[in-house]
Amino acid sequence: MKRKRNFLAMTPLRARDWNVGEDGRVRVLVPRYGSHRLGRWLAARVHRGPIRVRLDQTGSLVWKACDGTRNVAQIAEQVAPDLQAGSDEIHDRMSTYFRELEVSRFIRWQ
């Protein structure tokens, strides 16, 4: 049986390289052919860089806050003024967003 997790008490940590574009939005860098040995070798041979996944304004704010020192509830409090939503709605949105980041392997949990 799967154990339910309380996302609000968990601390996310970024698992991918990233940079900030000229527009101020975060771009997450995903290895084109995977991060295993064969993928790195193939990427070097065909001279293709990583895939850049651009996050929206809200995603960029949340991503920058995932520094390993704040849990999801603290991050939600930090971005709440920008989202202009109620407390329950923000927590639901954060849980959904962090699940997506976890499935995409953009974050890991500390």
MOPAC internal coordinates of N, CA, C and O (Angstrom, degrees):
PM7 1SCF
backbone

  N    0.0000 0     0.00 0     0.00 0    0    0    0
  C    1.4433 1     0.00 0     0.00 0    1    0    0
  C    1.5295 1   108.87 1     0.00 0    2    1    0
  O    1.2310 1   121.36 1   -44.00 1    3    2    1
  N    1.3164 1   115.01 1   136.00 1    3    2    1
  C    1.4533 1   120.50 1  -179.17 1    5    3    2
  C    1.5162 1   110.74 1   -77.55 1    6    5    3
  O    1.2310 1   121.10 1   -44.04 1    7    6    5
  N    1.3136 1   115.50 1   135.96 1    7    6    5
  C    1.4506 1   121.38 1   177.55 1    9    7    6
  C    1.5163 1   109.86 1   -85.05 1   10    9    7
  O    1.2310 1   120.31 1   -44.94 1   11   10    9
  N    1.3301 1   117.01 1   135.06 1   11   10    9
  C    1.4591 1   120.21 1   176.64 1   13   11   10
  C    1.5214 1   109.46 1   -73.57 1   14   13   11
  O    1.2310 1   121.44 1   -40.48 1   15   14   13
  N    1.3276 1   114.85 1   139.52 1   15   14   13
  C    1.4567 1   119.51 1   178.71 1   17   15   14
  C    1.5193 1   109.94 1  -108.15 1   18   17   15
  O    1.2310 1   120.51 1   -36.83 1   19   18   17
  N    1.2943 1   116.62 1   143.17 1   19   18   17
  C    1.4515 1   121.72 1   174.76 1   21   19   18
  C    1.5262 1   107.25 1   -94.58 1   22   21   19
  O    1.2310 1   120.73 1   -82.72 1   23   22   21
  N    1.3290 1   116.22 1    97.28 1   23   22   21
  C    1.4574 1   120.77 1  -176.98 1   25   23   22
  C    1.5242 1   112.04 1   -61.03 1   26   25   23
  O    1.2310 1   120.20 1   148.56 1   27   26   25
  N    1.3202 1   117.23 1   -31.44 1   27   26   25
  C    1.4586 1   119.88 1  -176.23 1   29   27   26
  C    1.5268 1   112.21 1   -64.54 1   30   29   27
  O    1.2310 1   119.79 1   153.08 1   31   30   29
  N    1.3214 1   118.00 1   -26.92 1   31   30   29
  C    1.4662 1   121.06 1  -178.75 1   33   31   30
  C    1.5214 1   112.52 1   -93.61 1   34   33   31
  O    1.2310 1   119.89 1   174.07 1   35   34   33
  N    1.3285 1   117.81 1    -5.93 1   35   34   33
  C    1.4611 1   121.16 1  -176.88 1   37   35   34
  C    1.5283 1   110.92 1   -88.28 1   38   37   35
  O    1.2310 1   120.87 1   -27.30 1   39   38   37
  N    1.3340 1   115.93 1   152.70 1   39   38   37
  C    1.4590 1   121.85 1  -178.54 1   41   39   38
  C    1.5263 1   109.76 1  -110.52 1   42   41   39
  O    1.2310 1   120.33 1   -65.36 1   43   42   41
  N    1.3441 1   116.98 1   114.64 1   43   42   41
  C    1.4649 1   119.88 1   179.65 1   45   43   42
  C    1.5240 1   111.77 1   -83.73 1   46   45   43
  O    1.2310 1   121.54 1   -31.89 1   47   46   45
  N    1.3229 1   114.67 1   148.11 1   47   46   45
  C    1.4560 1   121.46 1   177.00 1   49   47   46
  C    1.5249 1   107.83 1  -133.28 1   50   49   47
  O    1.2310 1   120.31 1   -47.78 1   51   50   49
  N    1.3131 1   117.02 1   132.22 1   51   50   49
  C    1.4683 1   120.62 1  -178.56 1   53   51   50
  C    1.5265 1   110.07 1   -62.91 1   54   53   51
  O    1.2310 1   120.85 1   -43.17 1   55   54   53
  N    1.3383 1   115.98 1   136.83 1   55   54   53
  C    1.4626 1   121.28 1  -177.89 1   57   55   54
  C    1.5241 1   112.10 1  -114.28 1   58   57   55
  O    1.2310 1   119.69 1  -178.65 1   59   58   57
  N    1.2977 1   118.21 1     1.35 1   59   58   57
  C    1.4661 1   122.69 1  -179.56 1   61   59   58
  C    1.5225 1   109.67 1  -126.07 1   62   61   59
  O    1.2310 1   121.20 1   -25.29 1   63   62   61
  N    1.3255 1   115.31 1   154.71 1   63   62   61
  C    1.4590 1   120.08 1   171.84 1   65   63   62
  C    1.5194 1   108.07 1   -70.31 1   66   65   63
  O    1.2310 1   120.69 1   -23.09 1   67   66   65
  N    1.3133 1   116.29 1   156.91 1   67   66   65
  C    1.4550 1   119.93 1  -178.72 1   69   67   66
  C    1.5177 1   109.71 1  -158.48 1   70   69   67
  O    1.2310 1   121.42 1   -14.94 1   71   70   69
  N    1.3233 1   114.88 1   165.06 1   71   70   69
  C    1.4555 1   121.19 1   173.42 1   73   71   70
  C    1.5236 1   108.25 1  -148.28 1   74   73   71
  O    1.2310 1   121.25 1    -6.74 1   75   74   73
  N    1.3139 1   115.22 1   173.26 1   75   74   73
  C    1.4621 1   121.17 1   179.83 1   77   75   74
  C    1.5162 1   107.90 1  -112.96 1   78   77   75
  O    1.2310 1   120.62 1   -51.09 1   79   78   77
  N    1.3213 1   116.42 1   128.91 1   79   78   77
  C    1.4533 1   121.44 1   179.89 1   81   79   78
  C    1.5161 1   111.78 1   -79.11 1   82   81   79
  O    1.2310 1   120.99 1    -2.30 1   83   82   81
  N    1.3155 1   115.71 1   177.70 1   83   82   81
  C    1.4598 1   120.93 1  -179.88 1   85   83   82
  C    1.5218 1   112.01 1   -63.19 1   86   85   83
  O    1.2310 1   120.58 1   153.50 1   87   86   85
  N    1.3266 1   116.49 1   -26.50 1   87   86   85
  C    1.4619 1   120.81 1   179.94 1   89   87   86
  C    1.5271 1   112.75 1   -82.34 1   90   89   87
  O    1.2310 1   120.13 1  -179.53 1   91   90   89
  N    1.3381 1   117.35 1     0.47 1   91   90   89
  C    1.4488 1   121.55 1   178.63 1   93   91   90
  C    1.5206 1   114.12 1    85.56 1   94   93   91
  O    1.2310 1   120.52 1  -179.32 1   95   94   93
  N    1.3267 1   116.61 1     0.68 1   95   94   93
  C    1.4573 1   120.44 1  -179.54 1   97   95   94
  C    1.5300 1   110.36 1   -92.68 1   98   97   95
  O    1.2310 1   121.43 1   -32.14 1   99   98   97
  N    1.3121 1   114.86 1   147.86 1   99   98   97
  C    1.4625 1   121.79 1  -178.26 1  101   99   98
  C    1.5234 1   109.85 1   -77.39 1  102  101   99
  O    1.2310 1   121.46 1   -38.50 1  103  102  101
  N    1.3256 1   114.81 1   141.50 1  103  102  101
  C    1.4570 1   122.06 1   172.82 1  105  103  102
  C    1.5191 1   107.21 1  -121.30 1  106  105  103
  O    1.2310 1   121.08 1   -63.67 1  107  106  105
  N    1.3311 1   115.54 1   116.33 1  107  106  105
  C    1.4593 1   121.47 1   178.78 1  109  107  106
  C    1.5239 1   107.64 1   -86.90 1  110  109  107
  O    1.2310 1   120.24 1   -48.90 1  111  110  109
  N    1.3247 1   117.14 1   131.10 1  111  110  109
  C    1.4620 1   122.42 1  -176.76 1  113  111  110
  C    1.5265 1   109.73 1   -97.53 1  114  113  111
  O    1.2310 1   121.04 1   -63.16 1  115  114  113
  N    1.3312 1   115.61 1   116.84 1  115  114  113
  C    1.4573 1   122.01 1  -178.46 1  117  115  114
  C    1.5248 1   108.24 1  -111.92 1  118  117  115
  O    1.2310 1   119.63 1   -54.22 1  119  118  117
  N    1.3243 1   118.32 1   125.78 1  119  118  117
  C    1.4690 1   120.09 1   179.18 1  121  119  118
  C    1.5306 1   110.81 1   -56.52 1  122  121  119
  O    1.2310 1   120.60 1   -50.13 1  123  122  121
  N    1.3237 1   116.46 1   129.87 1  123  122  121
  C    1.4594 1   122.03 1  -174.50 1  125  123  122
  C    1.5230 1   113.40 1   -60.45 1  126  125  123
  O    1.2310 1   119.74 1   138.16 1  127  126  125
  N    1.2962 1   118.11 1   -41.84 1  127  126  125
  C    1.4642 1   121.71 1  -177.13 1  129  127  126
  C    1.5254 1   112.31 1  -113.16 1  130  129  127
  O    1.2310 1   120.13 1  -154.76 1  131  130  129
  N    1.3055 1   117.36 1    25.24 1  131  130  129
  C    1.4506 1   121.34 1  -179.84 1  133  131  130
  C    1.5143 1   111.30 1    90.72 1  134  133  131
  O    1.2310 1   121.12 1   -13.32 1  135  134  133
  N    1.3156 1   115.46 1   166.68 1  135  134  133
  C    1.4629 1   119.56 1  -176.60 1  137  135  134
  C    1.5242 1   112.46 1  -100.86 1  138  137  135
  O    1.2310 1   120.18 1  -175.56 1  139  138  137
  N    1.3249 1   117.26 1     4.44 1  139  138  137
  C    1.4570 1   119.18 1   177.61 1  141  139  138
  C    1.5275 1   109.79 1   -78.17 1  142  141  139
  O    1.2310 1   120.17 1    -8.10 1  143  142  141
  N    1.2964 1   117.28 1   171.90 1  143  142  141
  C    1.4630 1   123.12 1  -172.89 1  145  143  142
  C    1.5369 1   112.71 1   -57.00 1  146  145  143
  O    1.2310 1   119.92 1   132.23 1  147  146  145
  N    1.3238 1   117.76 1   -47.77 1  147  146  145
  C    1.4611 1   121.38 1  -179.02 1  149  147  146
  C    1.5265 1   111.16 1   -62.88 1  150  149  147
  O    1.2310 1   120.36 1   138.91 1  151  150  149
  N    1.3285 1   116.92 1   -41.09 1  151  150  149
  C    1.4581 1   120.78 1   178.93 1  153  151  150
  C    1.5245 1   112.44 1   -63.12 1  154  153  151
  O    1.2310 1   120.52 1   137.37 1  155  154  153
  N    1.3163 1   116.61 1   -42.63 1  155  154  153
  C    1.4738 1   120.23 1   177.95 1  157  155  154
  C    1.5254 1   110.70 1   -64.52 1  158  157  155
  O    1.2310 1   120.67 1   139.42 1  159  158  157
  N    1.3462 1   116.32 1   -40.58 1  159  158  157
  C    1.4656 1   120.42 1   179.02 1  161  159  158
  C    1.5258 1   110.78 1   -63.39 1  162  161  159
  O    1.2310 1   120.58 1   135.18 1  163  162  161
  N    1.3324 1   116.50 1   -44.82 1  163  162  161
  C    1.4554 1   120.87 1  -178.96 1  165  163  162
  C    1.5294 1   111.10 1   -65.16 1  166  165  163
  O    1.2310 1   119.97 1   137.63 1  167  166  165
  N    1.3163 1   117.67 1   -42.37 1  167  166  165
  C    1.4650 1   121.36 1   178.94 1  169  167  166
  C    1.5170 1   111.27 1   -61.00 1  170  169  167
  O    1.2310 1   120.11 1   141.93 1  171  170  169
  N    1.3321 1   117.40 1   -38.07 1  171  170  169
  C    1.4656 1   120.80 1   178.80 1  173  171  170
  C    1.5235 1   110.95 1   -68.61 1  174  173  171
  O    1.2310 1   120.00 1   145.64 1  175  174  173
  N    1.3090 1   117.61 1   -34.36 1  175  174  173
  C    1.4706 1   121.22 1  -178.09 1  177  175  174
  C    1.5244 1   113.06 1   -74.24 1  178  177  175
  O    1.2310 1   120.32 1   143.59 1  179  178  177
  N    1.3165 1   116.99 1   -36.41 1  179  178  177
  C    1.4721 1   119.26 1  -177.69 1  181  179  178
  C    1.5314 1   111.83 1   -96.44 1  182  181  179
  O    1.2310 1   120.91 1  -179.37 1  183  182  181
  N    1.3283 1   115.87 1     0.63 1  183  182  181
  C    1.4677 1   122.18 1   175.53 1  185  183  182
  C    1.5234 1   112.09 1    55.13 1  186  185  183
  O    1.2310 1   121.08 1  -132.58 1  187  186  185
  N    1.3172 1   115.53 1    47.42 1  187  186  185
  C    1.4619 1   120.45 1   177.09 1  189  187  186
  C    1.5186 1   108.33 1  -113.28 1  190  189  187
  O    1.2310 1   120.63 1   -50.17 1  191  190  189
  N    1.2896 1   116.40 1   129.83 1  191  190  189
  C    1.4582 1   120.88 1   179.82 1  193  191  190
  C    1.5129 1   111.84 1   -80.08 1  194  193  191
  O    1.2310 1   120.93 1     3.84 1  195  194  193
  N    1.2928 1   115.82 1  -176.16 1  195  194  193
  C    1.4673 1   120.01 1  -178.95 1  197  195  194
  C    1.5265 1   111.76 1   -71.35 1  198  197  195
  O    1.2310 1   121.22 1   -18.89 1  199  198  197
  N    1.3195 1   115.28 1   161.11 1  199  198  197
  C    1.4595 1   121.60 1   172.59 1  201  199  198
  C    1.5175 1   107.13 1   -78.28 1  202  201  199
  O    1.2310 1   120.13 1   -44.64 1  203  202  201
  N    1.3158 1   117.35 1   135.36 1  203  202  201
  C    1.4658 1   121.48 1  -179.84 1  205  203  202
  C    1.5224 1   108.72 1  -105.18 1  206  205  203
  O    1.2310 1   120.77 1   -66.06 1  207  206  205
  N    1.3113 1   116.14 1   113.94 1  207  206  205
  C    1.4588 1   121.94 1   179.41 1  209  207  206
  C    1.5176 1   107.39 1   -97.33 1  210  209  207
  O    1.2310 1   120.92 1   -66.75 1  211  210  209
  N    1.3453 1   115.85 1   113.25 1  211  210  209
  C    1.4715 1   120.18 1  -178.73 1  213  211  210
  C    1.5230 1   110.13 1   -86.00 1  214  213  211
  O    1.2310 1   121.20 1   -51.62 1  215  214  213
  N    1.3052 1   115.30 1   128.38 1  215  214  213
  C    1.4576 1   121.06 1   176.65 1  217  215  214
  C    1.5206 1   109.74 1   -92.35 1  218  217  215
  O    1.2310 1   120.52 1   -27.43 1  219  218  217
  N    1.3144 1   116.61 1   152.57 1  219  218  217
  C    1.4586 1   119.91 1   176.61 1  221  219  218
  C    1.5311 1   109.34 1   -75.42 1  222  221  219
  O    1.2310 1   120.64 1     1.70 1  223  222  221
  N    1.3155 1   116.39 1  -178.30 1  223  222  221
  C    1.4669 1   121.03 1  -175.15 1  225  223  222
  C    1.5282 1   111.29 1   -60.51 1  226  225  223
  O    1.2310 1   120.38 1   133.84 1  227  226  225
  N    1.3318 1   116.88 1   -46.16 1  227  226  225
  C    1.4611 1   120.71 1   179.95 1  229  227  226
  C    1.5210 1   110.88 1   -66.06 1  230  229  227
  O    1.2310 1   120.48 1   135.46 1  231  230  229
  N    1.3278 1   116.69 1   -44.54 1  231  230  229
  C    1.4567 1   120.93 1   178.19 1  233  231  230
  C    1.5132 1   111.84 1   -59.70 1  234  233  231
  O    1.2310 1   120.59 1   142.21 1  235  234  233
  N    1.3308 1   116.48 1   -37.79 1  235  234  233
  C    1.4603 1   120.97 1   178.50 1  237  235  234
  C    1.5244 1   111.30 1   -65.15 1  238  237  235
  O    1.2310 1   120.39 1   138.71 1  239  238  237
  N    1.3321 1   116.85 1   -41.29 1  239  238  237
  C    1.4684 1   120.04 1   177.91 1  241  239  238
  C    1.5258 1   110.67 1   -62.44 1  242  241  239
  O    1.2310 1   120.64 1   135.32 1  243  242  241
  N    1.3199 1   116.39 1   -44.68 1  243  242  241
  C    1.4573 1   120.86 1  -179.46 1  245  243  242
  C    1.5233 1   109.82 1   -66.03 1  246  245  243
  O    1.2310 1   120.08 1   136.13 1  247  246  245
  N    1.3306 1   117.46 1   -43.87 1  247  246  245
  C    1.4692 1   121.36 1  -178.48 1  249  247  246
  C    1.5253 1   111.46 1   -59.32 1  250  249  247
  O    1.2310 1   120.56 1   135.40 1  251  250  249
  N    1.3177 1   116.54 1   -44.60 1  251  250  249
  C    1.4617 1   120.22 1  -179.14 1  253  251  250
  C    1.5264 1   111.75 1   -64.25 1  254  253  251
  O    1.2310 1   120.38 1   152.62 1  255  254  253
  N    1.3428 1   116.87 1   -27.38 1  255  254  253
  C    1.4623 1   121.03 1  -179.58 1  257  255  254
  C    1.5306 1   112.65 1   -81.45 1  258  257  255
  O    1.2310 1   120.01 1   168.49 1  259  258  257
  N    1.3169 1   117.58 1   -11.51 1  259  258  257
  C    1.4820 1   121.60 1  -178.75 1  261  259  258
  C    1.5191 1   110.13 1   -83.35 1  262  261  259
  O    1.2310 1   120.61 1  -110.91 1  263  262  261
  N    1.3041 1   116.43 1    69.09 1  263  262  261
  C    1.4617 1   120.68 1  -176.12 1  265  263  262
  C    1.5262 1   113.30 1  -103.62 1  266  265  263
  O    1.2310 1   120.51 1  -175.00 1  267  266  265
  N    1.3412 1   116.63 1     5.00 1  267  266  265
  C    1.4499 1   119.94 1   178.98 1  269  267  266
  C    1.5156 1   114.33 1    88.97 1  270  269  267
  O    1.2310 1   119.85 1  -179.33 1  271  270  269
  N    1.3257 1   117.90 1     0.67 1  271  270  269
  C    1.4637 1   120.48 1   179.01 1  273  271  270
  C    1.5187 1   112.66 1  -108.90 1  274  273  271
  O    1.2310 1   119.78 1   162.92 1  275  274  273
  N    1.3307 1   118.03 1   -17.08 1  275  274  273
  C    1.4691 1   121.74 1  -178.15 1  277  275  274
  C    1.5273 1   109.92 1  -115.07 1  278  277  275
  O    1.2310 1   120.87 1   -35.72 1  279  278  277
  N    1.3354 1   115.95 1   144.28 1  279  278  277
  C    1.4533 1   118.69 1   173.26 1  281  279  278
  C    1.5355 1   108.84 1   -88.18 1  282  281  279
  O    1.2310 1   120.37 1    -3.23 1  283  282  281
  N    1.3128 1   116.90 1   176.77 1  283  282  281
  C    1.4608 1   121.50 1  -174.67 1  285  283  282
  C    1.5250 1   111.11 1   -62.80 1  286  285  283
  O    1.2310 1   119.80 1   141.65 1  287  286  285
  N    1.3217 1   117.98 1   -38.35 1  287  286  285
  C    1.4678 1   120.72 1   179.09 1  289  287  286
  C    1.5305 1   111.08 1   -62.77 1  290  289  287
  O    1.2310 1   120.08 1   139.14 1  291  290  289
  N    1.3215 1   117.46 1   -40.86 1  291  290  289
  C    1.4697 1   120.88 1   178.68 1  293  291  290
  C    1.5216 1   110.87 1   -67.84 1  294  293  291
  O    1.2310 1   120.12 1   141.85 1  295  294  293
  N    1.3246 1   117.38 1   -38.15 1  295  294  293
  C    1.4610 1   120.98 1   177.44 1  297  295  294
  C    1.5203 1   109.72 1   -65.06 1  298  297  295
  O    1.2310 1   120.52 1   139.06 1  299  298  297
  N    1.3291 1   116.60 1   -40.94 1  299  298  297
  C    1.4681 1   120.74 1   178.52 1  301  299  298
  C    1.5289 1   110.75 1   -60.89 1  302  301  299
  O    1.2310 1   120.19 1   137.92 1  303  302  301
  N    1.3363 1   117.24 1   -42.08 1  303  302  301
  C    1.4639 1   120.65 1   177.39 1  305  303  302
  C    1.5185 1   111.49 1   -62.38 1  306  305  303
  O    1.2310 1   120.70 1   142.31 1  307  306  305
  N    1.3288 1   116.27 1   -37.69 1  307  306  305
  C    1.4588 1   121.05 1  -177.41 1  309  307  306
  C    1.5363 1   111.32 1   -68.10 1  310  309  307
  O    1.2310 1   119.97 1   140.34 1  311  310  309
  N    1.3312 1   117.67 1   -39.66 1  311  310  309
  C    1.4677 1   120.33 1  -176.11 1  313  311  310
  C    1.5217 1   113.12 1   -94.36 1  314  313  311
  O    1.2310 1   119.73 1   175.49 1  315  314  313
  N    1.3418 1   118.12 1    -4.51 1  315  314  313
  C    1.4613 1   122.26 1  -177.57 1  317  315  314
  C    1.5274 1   114.08 1   -54.59 1  318  317  315
  O    1.2310 1   118.86 1   136.11 1  319  318  317
  N    1.3364 1   119.79 1   -43.89 1  319  318  317
  C    1.4651 1   118.83 1   179.76 1  321  319  318
  C    1.5405 1   113.07 1   -60.85 1  322  321  319
  O    1.2310 1   120.08 1   146.99 1  323  322  321
  N    1.3177 1   117.46 1   -33.01 1  323  322  321
  C    1.4575 1   120.64 1   179.85 1  325  323  322
  C    1.5245 1   112.35 1   -75.80 1  326  325  323
  O    1.2310 1   119.98 1   151.11 1  327  326  325
  N    1.3321 1   117.65 1   -28.89 1  327  326  325
  C    1.4621 1   121.33 1  -178.14 1  329  327  326
  C    1.5189 1   112.65 1   -83.86 1  330  329  327
  O    1.2310 1   119.79 1   157.01 1  331  330  329
  N    1.3175 1   118.00 1   -22.99 1  331  330  329
  C    1.4583 1   123.69 1   179.94 1  333  331  330
  C    1.5260 1   111.16 1    50.54 1  334  333  331
  O    1.2310 1   121.19 1  -123.11 1  335  334  333
  N    1.3264 1   115.33 1    56.89 1  335  334  333
  C    1.4540 1   121.14 1   179.56 1  337  335  334
  C    1.5244 1   108.84 1  -137.74 1  338  337  335
  O    1.2310 1   121.18 1   -15.80 1  339  338  337
  N    1.3260 1   115.34 1   164.20 1  339  338  337
  C    1.4506 1   121.00 1   178.54 1  341  339  338
  C    1.5184 1   111.50 1   -71.66 1  342  341  339
  O    1.2310 1   121.24 1   -14.90 1  343  342  341
  N    1.3198 1   115.24 1   165.10 1  343  342  341
  C    1.4610 1   121.16 1  -176.20 1  345  343  342
  C    1.5251 1   112.34 1   -59.64 1  346  345  343
  O    1.2310 1   120.14 1   133.49 1  347  346  345
  N    1.3390 1   117.33 1   -46.51 1  347  346  345
  C    1.4702 1   120.12 1  -179.51 1  349  347  346
  C    1.5189 1   111.03 1   -64.45 1  350  349  347
  O    1.2310 1   120.41 1   138.53 1  351  350  349
  N    1.3163 1   116.82 1   -41.47 1  351  350  349
  C    1.4678 1   120.40 1  -179.82 1  353  351  350
  C    1.5267 1   111.24 1   -64.52 1  354  353  351
  O    1.2310 1   120.04 1   139.57 1  355  354  353
  N    1.3226 1   117.54 1   -40.43 1  355  354  353
  C    1.4699 1   121.03 1   179.29 1  357  355  354
  C    1.5240 1   110.20 1   -64.21 1  358  357  355
  O    1.2310 1   119.98 1   136.33 1  359  358  357
  N    1.3140 1   117.64 1   -43.67 1  359  358  357
  C    1.4631 1   120.33 1  -179.74 1  361  359  358
  C    1.5242 1   111.16 1   -64.09 1  362  361  359
  O    1.2310 1   120.31 1   140.41 1  363  362  361
  N    1.3290 1   117.02 1   -39.59 1  363  362  361
  C    1.4640 1   120.08 1   176.17 1  365  363  362
  C    1.5207 1   110.99 1   -63.40 1  366  365  363
  O    1.2310 1   120.69 1   136.19 1  367  366  365
  N    1.3276 1   116.28 1   -43.81 1  367  366  365
  C    1.4707 1   120.59 1   179.82 1  369  367  366
  C    1.5233 1   111.37 1   -65.01 1  370  369  367
  O    1.2310 1   120.30 1   139.48 1  371  370  369
  N    1.3222 1   117.03 1   -40.52 1  371  370  369
  C    1.4608 1   120.35 1   179.15 1  373  371  370
  C    1.5285 1   110.78 1   -65.06 1  374  373  371
  O    1.2310 1   120.12 1   137.25 1  375  374  373
  N    1.3198 1   117.38 1   -42.75 1  375  374  373
  C    1.4685 1   120.32 1   178.84 1  377  375  374
  C    1.5206 1   110.76 1   -60.29 1  378  377  375
  O    1.2310 1   120.64 1   135.04 1  379  378  377
  N    1.3237 1   116.38 1   -44.96 1  379  378  377
  C    1.4657 1   120.44 1   179.22 1  381  379  378
  C    1.5193 1   110.72 1   -64.47 1  382  381  379
  O    1.2310 1   120.13 1   135.51 1  383  382  381
  N    1.3213 1   117.36 1   -44.49 1  383  382  381
  C    1.4619 1   121.36 1  -177.99 1  385  383  382
  C    1.5314 1   111.29 1   -64.32 1  386  385  383
  O    1.2310 1   120.42 1   135.89 1  387  386  385
  N    1.3267 1   116.81 1   -44.11 1  387  386  385
  C    1.4637 1   119.41 1  -179.47 1  389  387  386
  C    1.5243 1   112.03 1   -69.24 1  390  389  387
  O    1.2310 1   120.02 1   149.12 1  391  390  389
  N    1.3213 1   117.56 1   -30.88 1  391  390  389
  C    1.4680 1   119.27 1   174.03 1  393  391  390
  C    1.5241 1   109.98 1   -63.06 1  394  393  391
  O    1.2310 1   120.40 1   137.59 1  395  394  393
  N    1.3253 1   116.85 1   -42.41 1  395  394  393
  C    1.4641 1   121.24 1   178.31 1  397  395  394
  C    1.5277 1   111.10 1   -63.48 1  398  397  395
  O    1.2310 1   120.29 1   137.73 1  399  398  397
  N    1.3197 1   117.06 1   -42.27 1  399  398  397
  C    1.4633 1   120.58 1   177.80 1  401  399  398
  C    1.5260 1   111.02 1   -63.51 1  402  401  399
  O    1.2310 1   120.75 1   141.94 1  403  402  401
  N    1.3294 1   116.18 1   -38.06 1  403  402  401
  C    1.4543 1   120.26 1   179.80 1  405  403  402
  C    1.5285 1   111.01 1   -68.51 1  406  405  403
  O    1.2310 1   120.12 1   135.89 1  407  406  405
  N    1.3213 1   117.38 1   -44.11 1  407  406  405
  C    1.4632 1   121.29 1   179.69 1  409  407  406
  C    1.5230 1   110.60 1   -62.47 1  410  409  407
  O    1.2310 1   120.06 1   142.51 1  411  410  409
  N    1.3226 1   117.50 1   -37.49 1  411  410  409
  C    1.4607 1   122.62 1   179.05 1  413  411  410
  C    1.5264 1   112.33 1   -78.49 1  414  413  411
  O    1.2310 1   120.68 1   176.67 1  415  414  413
  N    1.3228 1   116.31 1    -3.33 1  415  414  413
  C    1.4724 1   122.73 1  -178.90 1  417  415  414
  C    1.5341 1   112.77 1    62.29 1  418  417  415
  O    1.2310 1   121.25 1  -147.38 1  419  418  417
  N    1.3233 1   115.22 1    32.62 1  419  418  417
  C    1.4572 1   120.84 1   176.00 1  421  419  418
  C    1.5222 1   111.13 1   -84.85 1  422  421  419
  O    1.2310 1   120.24 1   154.86 1  423  422  421
  N    1.3225 1   117.14 1   -25.14 1  423  422  421
  C    1.4663 1   121.80 1   179.14 1  425  423  422
  C    1.5201 1   109.14 1  -130.41 1  426  425  423
  O    1.2310 1   122.00 1   -15.63 1  427  426  425
  N    1.3204 1   113.78 1   164.37 1  427  426  425
  C    1.4571 1   121.05 1   168.48 1  429  427  426
  C    1.5236 1   105.87 1  -135.65 1  430  429  427
  O    1.2310 1   120.95 1   -15.53 1  431  430  429
  N    1.3172 1   115.78 1   164.47 1  431  430  429
  C    1.4582 1   119.97 1  -175.68 1  433  431  430
  C    1.5240 1   110.28 1  -102.27 1  434  433  431
  O    1.2310 1   121.09 1   -41.05 1  435  434  433
  N    1.3195 1   115.52 1   138.95 1  435  434  433
  C    1.4591 1   121.96 1   178.41 1  437  435  434
  C    1.4919 1   110.04 1   -94.44 1  438  437  435
  O    1.2310 1   120.10 1   180.00 1  439  438  437

